[in-house]
């Protein structure tokens, strides 16, 4: 079933761009450029998530989220040009589930949206060719035998398994796993990938067939056959 996403932004070109991005990833998008209509719409039309701008005419995103939270716990992600830490903290404290700054990376936007949806609607174990990634138990098994991973290795593997065949740049991996303000380098990402590959290989999983280096870009999970 396609997840329904409401996108609220007063800039029509941004609404169009977001719709193209998300529908390419099998989301169903509803677009609204008038924030005054949002609460009535949500009361009559349940959505799986909302992507919300902050600086809009008539009512800003801060006040609009407060109105939404009076009747709904629908996941809300801010997507805004306001980048200072105070605004990010404010948005999260008001009740946002995540905060993405413009200009944004398509990979990061989609991955964060999917992560919020998994957290809200329930995370199931991911299974792939005898490999089991269990979010609740925070463990990875291959044909029943546990593989000990660090928290970052665990998160990397979960990200790849949930987004198969999608290429992630090193920068987007840093932003997704360490945060936008992190000073983590590409070399650190490569080191974590190398360690993850080594642990999966030693456990008997044919990782070379799936965890691929995309030259000039980064990494992806997909069959080499």
C-alpha positions as CSV (number, residue, x, y, z in Angstrom):
1,X,0.0,0.0,0.0
2,X,1.3,3.4,-1.0
3,X,1.9,5.8,1.9
4,X,-0.1,9.1,1.7
5,X,2.0,12.2,2.3
6,X,0.6,15.7,2.6
7,X,3.2,18.3,1.5
8,X,2.6,21.9,2.7
9,X,4.6,24.7,1.1
10,X,3.7,28.1,-0.3
11,X,6.2,27.8,-3.2
12,X,4.5,25.9,-6.1
13,X,7.8,24.8,-7.7
14,X,8.9,23.2,-4.4
15,X,5.6,21.3,-4.2
16,X,6.1,20.1,-7.7
17,X,9.7,19.1,-7.0
18,X,8.8,17.2,-3.9
19,X,5.9,15.4,-5.6
20,X,8.3,14.2,-8.3
21,X,10.9,13.0,-5.9
22,X,8.4,11.1,-3.6
23,X,6.2,9.6,-6.2
24,X,9.4,8.2,-7.8
25,X,9.7,6.3,-4.5
26,X,6.2,5.0,-4.5
27,X,4.6,7.6,-2.2
28,X,1.2,9.1,-2.9
29,X,1.4,12.9,-2.5
30,X,-1.2,15.5,-1.7
31,X,-0.1,19.2,-2.2
32,X,-1.3,22.3,-0.4
33,X,0.0,25.8,-0.8
34,X,-2.4,27.4,1.7
35,X,-1.6,26.5,5.3
36,X,-5.0,27.8,6.5
37,X,-6.7,24.8,4.8
38,X,-4.4,22.2,6.4
39,X,-6.1,21.4,9.7
40,X,-9.6,21.0,8.1
41,X,-8.1,18.8,5.4
42,X,-6.3,16.5,7.9
43,X,-9.5,16.1,10.0
44,X,-11.3,14.8,7.0
45,X,-8.5,13.1,5.1
46,X,-6.1,10.9,7.2
47,X,-2.5,11.1,6.0
48,X,0.4,8.8,6.8
49,X,2.8,11.8,7.2
50,X,3.1,15.5,6.7
51,X,6.0,17.5,5.2
52,X,5.7,21.1,6.4
53,X,7.5,24.3,5.5
54,X,8.0,26.9,8.3
55,X,8.0,30.3,6.7
56,X,4.6,30.7,5.0
57,X,2.0,33.5,4.8
58,X,-1.1,33.7,7.0
59,X,0.2,31.1,9.5
60,X,3.7,29.8,10.0
61,X,4.8,26.2,10.4
62,X,5.3,26.5,14.1
63,X,1.8,27.5,14.8
64,X,0.3,25.1,12.3
65,X,2.0,22.2,13.9
66,X,0.6,23.2,17.3
67,X,-2.8,23.2,15.7
68,X,-2.2,19.8,14.2
69,X,-1.0,18.3,17.5
70,X,-4.3,19.3,19.1
71,X,-6.1,16.6,17.2
72,X,-3.5,14.3,15.5
73,X,-0.2,12.6,16.2
74,X,0.5,12.1,12.5
75,X,4.2,12.2,11.8
76,X,5.4,15.6,10.7
77,X,8.7,16.5,9.1
78,X,9.8,20.1,8.8
79,X,11.5,21.0,5.5
80,X,12.7,24.5,5.7
81,X,15.4,27.0,4.9
82,X,15.7,27.9,8.6
83,X,19.0,26.2,9.5
84,X,20.0,27.5,12.9
85,X,20.1,25.1,15.9
86,X,17.5,27.1,17.9
87,X,14.9,26.6,15.1
88,X,15.7,22.9,14.9
89,X,15.3,22.4,18.6
90,X,12.1,24.5,18.6
91,X,10.6,22.4,15.9
92,X,11.3,19.1,17.6
93,X,10.0,20.4,20.9
94,X,6.8,21.6,19.4
95,X,6.2,18.1,18.1
96,X,8.0,17.5,14.8
97,X,9.3,14.0,14.2
98,X,12.3,15.3,12.1
99,X,13.8,18.4,10.7
100,X,15.3,18.7,7.2
101,X,17.0,21.9,5.9
102,X,16.9,23.4,2.4
103,X,18.7,22.9,0.1
104,X,18.1,19.2,0.7
105,X,19.5,15.9,-0.6
106,X,16.8,13.7,-2.2
107,X,18.3,10.5,-0.7
108,X,18.3,12.1,2.8
109,X,14.7,13.3,2.5
110,X,13.3,9.9,1.4
111,X,15.4,8.0,3.9
112,X,14.3,10.2,6.8
113,X,10.7,10.0,5.8
114,X,10.9,6.3,5.6
115,X,12.6,6.1,9.0
116,X,9.9,8.3,10.6
117,X,7.2,6.1,9.1
118,X,8.9,2.9,10.4
119,X,9.2,4.4,13.9
120,X,5.6,5.5,14.0
121,X,3.8,2.6,12.3
122,X,6.1,-0.2,13.7
123,X,9.4,-1.5,12.7
124,X,9.5,-5.1,11.5
125,X,12.6,-7.2,11.2
126,X,14.2,-7.0,7.8
127,X,15.1,-10.4,6.2
128,X,17.4,-10.9,3.2
129,X,19.0,-14.1,2.0
130,X,19.2,-15.7,5.4
131,X,20.2,-12.4,7.0
132,X,17.9,-10.9,9.7
133,X,18.1,-7.3,10.9
134,X,16.0,-6.9,14.0
135,X,15.4,-3.4,15.2
136,X,13.6,-4.2,18.4
137,X,16.2,-6.6,19.6
138,X,19.1,-4.5,18.1
139,X,20.8,-7.6,16.7
140,X,21.7,-9.1,13.4
141,X,21.6,-12.9,12.6
142,X,22.8,-14.9,9.6
143,X,21.1,-18.3,9.4
144,X,20.4,-18.1,13.1
145,X,23.9,-17.1,14.3
146,X,24.3,-13.6,15.8
147,X,26.7,-11.1,14.2
148,X,28.1,-8.5,16.6
149,X,27.9,-5.0,15.1
150,X,28.7,-1.6,16.4
151,X,25.7,0.8,16.6
152,X,26.8,2.6,13.4
153,X,27.4,-0.7,11.5
154,X,23.9,-1.8,12.6
155,X,22.3,1.4,11.4
156,X,24.2,1.2,8.1
157,X,23.0,-2.3,7.4
158,X,19.4,-1.4,8.3
159,X,19.5,1.6,6.0
160,X,20.8,-0.5,3.1
161,X,18.4,-3.3,3.6
162,X,15.4,-0.9,3.8
163,X,16.6,0.9,0.7
164,X,17.8,-1.8,-1.7
165,X,19.2,-0.7,-5.0
166,X,19.4,2.9,-3.9
167,X,22.8,4.5,-4.1
168,X,23.8,6.7,-1.1
169,X,26.6,9.2,-1.3
170,X,29.1,9.4,1.5
171,X,27.7,12.8,2.4
172,X,24.2,11.6,2.7
173,X,25.3,8.6,4.9
174,X,27.1,11.1,7.2
175,X,24.0,13.2,7.5
176,X,21.6,10.3,8.1
177,X,23.8,8.5,10.6
178,X,25.8,11.2,12.3
179,X,23.7,14.3,11.8
180,X,24.0,17.5,9.7
181,X,26.5,19.2,12.0
182,X,28.8,16.2,12.2
183,X,32.5,16.6,11.2
184,X,32.7,12.9,10.3
185,X,34.8,12.4,7.1
186,X,34.3,10.3,4.0
187,X,37.2,8.2,5.3
188,X,35.3,7.3,8.5
189,X,32.3,6.2,6.4
190,X,34.6,4.0,4.3
191,X,36.0,2.5,7.5
192,X,32.6,1.6,8.8
193,X,31.6,0.0,5.5
194,X,34.9,-1.9,5.4
195,X,34.3,-3.3,8.9
196,X,30.7,-4.1,8.1
197,X,31.7,-6.1,5.1
198,X,34.4,-7.9,7.0
199,X,32.0,-9.0,9.8
200,X,29.3,-10.2,7.4
201,X,31.9,-12.0,5.3
202,X,33.4,-13.8,8.4
203,X,29.8,-14.9,9.3
204,X,29.5,-16.6,6.0
205,X,27.2,-14.1,4.3
206,X,28.3,-13.3,0.6
207,X,28.4,-9.6,1.2
208,X,30.5,-8.9,-2.0
209,X,27.4,-9.9,-4.0
210,X,25.3,-7.1,-2.4
211,X,27.1,-4.3,-0.6
212,X,28.5,-2.5,-3.7
213,X,30.8,0.5,-4.1
214,X,29.3,3.0,-6.6
215,X,32.4,4.7,-7.9
216,X,32.2,8.5,-7.8
217,X,29.0,8.3,-5.6
218,X,29.1,6.0,-2.6
219,X,27.5,2.7,-1.8
220,X,24.4,0.7,-2.4
221,X,22.8,-2.7,-1.6
222,X,21.9,-4.6,-4.7
223,X,22.7,-7.9,-6.4
224,X,25.7,-8.0,-8.7
225,X,24.0,-10.7,-10.8
